[in-house]
Amino acid sequence: MFFDSTDAGCEILRAHLEASSVRVDVLVNNAGGLGAAPGHTWDEQVEQQKFGSNLDVTALSRAFELNVVGVVRVTKSLQALLATQGGKVCIITSLMGSCGDNGSGGFLQYRVSKAAVNMAGVTMACDLKDKGVAVGLIHPGMLKTHFGNLHNAPKKKQQFFRPVDAGCAGVVQAIDALTMETTGSFVHGNYGNGLKPCPW
């Protein structure tokens, strides 16, 4: 379901679901982006995310608006509809938001915004625990999508990206495995081959 993730857009969505007596068992926050302005190639976006003379600082605000603020807005607006005692909030995040896994630098705007949404997820896990709602942070892996104009990336880069169906299988496994005992966890869907914990 695609919609305007501003406060007004979230209110329209909430009101529509509430009027339809919809209960949200699983909320999947799947929005994500590098933060670059439209029309840039993969290589241009990579250059704009390096901490140097080409760094596009305005992209940091765009990345936060989509990757962090949008997730918090949507979850906040729908929290009253979340099924208690079994409801789940899942945030599709990235291993690139891990401080422990960052040994290569680059992608500053994306990394920083994903680290922030990881913290938002853990905080929501704490705040929603007494309502019986679990929150999970899921890294789907590197997938062959149009994310960041990946289709224009160099062939040597594209070879590391996996089919979308494998990534989806891992995400579904992670959602199924999420419980109140594992709320706030950060896992790699591992393309459907068994979940792996992600370093913070």
N, C-alpha and C positions, 0 to 999 in steps of 0.2 A: 504494500500500500504506500503510495507516494503522496505527500502533502506538504503544505507550507509549514515549516517547523518554527515559525515565530510564535509568540505567546498567543496571538489571535488564531493562528492556524491550529495550534494544539487545543485551544478551547473549542473550536469547531469540531475537531476530531472527537474530543472527549464527550461533547454534547450529543453527537451523532451515535456514538457507541452506547452511551447511557440511555438514550431514547429507545435504542434497539434492544435494551436489556442484555447487552453483551458483557460477559465476564472475561477478563483477560487472564488466561492461565499462564501464558508465556509471552513476555514482551521482548522482542529481539530488536535492539538498537543496532542497525546495520549501516548507518551513514558513515562515510569516511572520505577523506580527500587529502591531497598533499598541501593544499592551500594556495596553489598557484592560480593566477588569473587565467581565464579560458584562452585557448588558442596557442598554448606553448607546447613544444615537443617535449618528449621525455628528457632529452639531453639538456634542453633549456631549463626545465624544472630542476634537474639535478644541480646545475650550476647556481640557480637562484637559492638553493637550500644549503650551500656551503658557507661556512662562516668565513667570509672574505669580502672582497670588493663587490662581488655580484649578489651578495645576500639581499633578498627581497624581504625587508622587515615587515611590510604590510601583509605579506603572506602569512605571518604568524597570527595576525588577527583573524584572517579568513579561516585558517586551520582550526583555531580555537572555537570559532563560531560554529563550525560544522562538527568537529570531532569531540568537542566537550560541551559547549553550551546547548547544542541541539539535543544531545543525549540527556542532559539534566532536565531540560524543558519538557521533553516528551515523557520521561519517566515520572516527573513531578505531576504532570497533568493527568496521567493515567493511573496514578498510585491508588486512588480510591476504587478503581475498577479491578485491581489485581486481586486474584483469588487468594484469600488468606489461607494459611496452613497448606502450602503446596504451590503457591504462585511463584513464578520465577522471572527475574529480569536478567537478560543476557546482553552483554555489551561486546560487539565484535571489535576487537582492538588489534594490537600488533605487537610482536616481539620487539619491534623497533622502539616501543615505549619502555623498554627495559634498560635501566641504568647498568645492570650487571652484564648485559649482553652487548653493549655498545663499545666495540673495539675498533670501529672503522670510521666513525664520525659521519659527517654529511647528513642530509635530510633533516636539518635542524628543526624547521617548523613542524614537520610531521612527527618527529621523535618527541619533541616537547609536548605537543598537544596530546599524543597518545599516552605519554607518561602521566599527564594531568587527568585524562579520562580514567586511567587505571586507579588513580587516587580517588576520583569521584566514585568509582564503582565500589572500592573498599569501604568508603565512608557510607554509601547507601546501604551496603551489606550490614554495617553496624546499626544504622538507624532503622532498617526495616526488619531486623531480626525478631523484635518482639511482636511483629505482625505475622510472623511465619512465612515471610517472603525471602527467598534466597536470591543472591546476586552473583553472577559469574562473569568473569572476563575471559574471552575466548579469542585466541589467535588462530585464524583459519589456515594459515600458511600462505605461501606465495602462489597466487592463482592466476590463470590466464584470463584476465578480464580487460576491460578498457580503462581500468583504474590508471589515472595519471598519464593517459595516452601511451600505455605500455606497448600497444601494438606498433608504436613508432620507435620503441627502444631497440638498441643494437641486438642482433641475433644472439650474441654471446651472453647477453643478459636474459633474453627471453627463454633460453634453454633451462633456466633454473625454476621457471614457473610451472605449476602443475595444473591438471584439468580441474575445472570448477566442481564437477560432480564429486571428486575425491575430497575437495575442501568442504563441501556441503555435508558429506558423510561424517567427517570429523566434527563439524559443528553440531550436528544432530546428536552424536555420541556424547559430546560435552554437555549439551542441554539435558539429555536423559540422565547423565551421571550427577548433575548438580543437585545437592541436598542442603538442608540447613547445617549439616556437619561440615560441608565444604564451601559454604557461602563466603564470598570474598576471594575465592581462589582465582588464579591466573593460569590457564592451561593452553597447551597447543593441541588443536584437534588432530594433528599428525596424519591428515589425509585419510582418516578412517582406520588407521592401523594401531589404535591404542593411544589413549591420551598421555601427554607428557606435561609435567609441571614446567612453567616458564620462570626463569629467574627474575627477581624484581630489579 
